[in-house]
């Protein structure tokens, strides 16, 4: 089932893939979960030593949508049964969190 999340252009978000059987029980995939950015300019950083089940979706340009396909072989035998889904990442402008101030050199009045 496709999913979606929203972050600002200054953020990344951790995505965790949990393979499940049709009955909703935990399952194992054959090999690592793979990722492919099919549209937009977001990037994916797979977390080491997780078999691809955890990855950061890293924002691209603000005011953009990116689609990321993730997939794995769901058949533990010699056969290949690709299971795949997508996530839509919406990237927004970051909001203002403070008002920085600087001062010039004092001048005579």
N, C-alpha and C positions, 0 to 999 in steps of 0.2 A: 504494500500500500504506500503510495507516495506520501512524503512528509515535507514539512516546511519549517523554517526558523528564520528569525530576523536578528541581525547584529549591526553595529555601526562599522564604519570604515576603519576604526581604530581597534577593532576586536577580532578575536577568533573564538570558535566554540568547539568543545569536545563532543564528538559524535561516537556513541557506542553501539555497535551492531551486535544483537543477541539472536543467533540463529534458533529457530523454533520449528518443531514438527507441526503437522496440520492440527494436532490436538492441543498445541500450545506448550508442549514440553521442550526443555532445552535440547539442542541438537548440536552435532559437530559437523563442520564442513571439511571438505577435502582440499587442503591447502589454505592459502591466505585469502582474506577478503580483499578485493581489488577495487580501485576507485578510478573514475574517469570524469573530468569536467567536460560536459558535452556542450555547454553554452555559458557565456559570461566570462569574467576574469578572476573569479575566486581560485584559490589553490587548496590542495589537500596535503597535510603533513601527517603521515601514518606514525602512530606512536610505536617505537621499537618494542620488540618482544611481546606483541599482543596478537600476532597472526592476522593483523589487519583489522581486528575487531574494534580498535579504537583509533580515531584519527581526528585531527583538528581541521575544521573547515575555516580557512583563513580568508578574511574579506578582501575584496578587490576594490574597485572604484565605488564611491558613494552613488546612491540612486541607481543601482543596478540589480539585476536578478541573475543568478547563476544556477545552473542545473548540474547536479553531481550524480552520476550513475555509480552504484556500488553493487558488486556481484561476487558470487562464489560458487564453487561446484558443490552441490548438495547431495551428491551420490558418493559414498565412501568406497565403492567398488571401482573397477576399471572403467566403467561407464562414466559419462559426464552428463550431469543434469544441472545446467546453469540456473541459479536462482538469482534474480536481480530486482532492484528497486531504484527509486530516485528520491533525491531531496532537493527542494528549491531553497536557495539561500538568498534572502533579500538583504541588501546592504543599504543602510540609510546614512545620512549625514550625522556626525557626532554632535551632541548638544553642548551648549556652553556650561561649564561647571564652575568657573570662577572668572573674575574680572581682574586680569593682571594690570598692574600699574607701574610706571617708571617715572622718574623725575629728572628734569634737565638740571643744568648748572644754574645756581642762583644768579639773578641779574639785578642790577640797581633798578629802583622804581622811579 
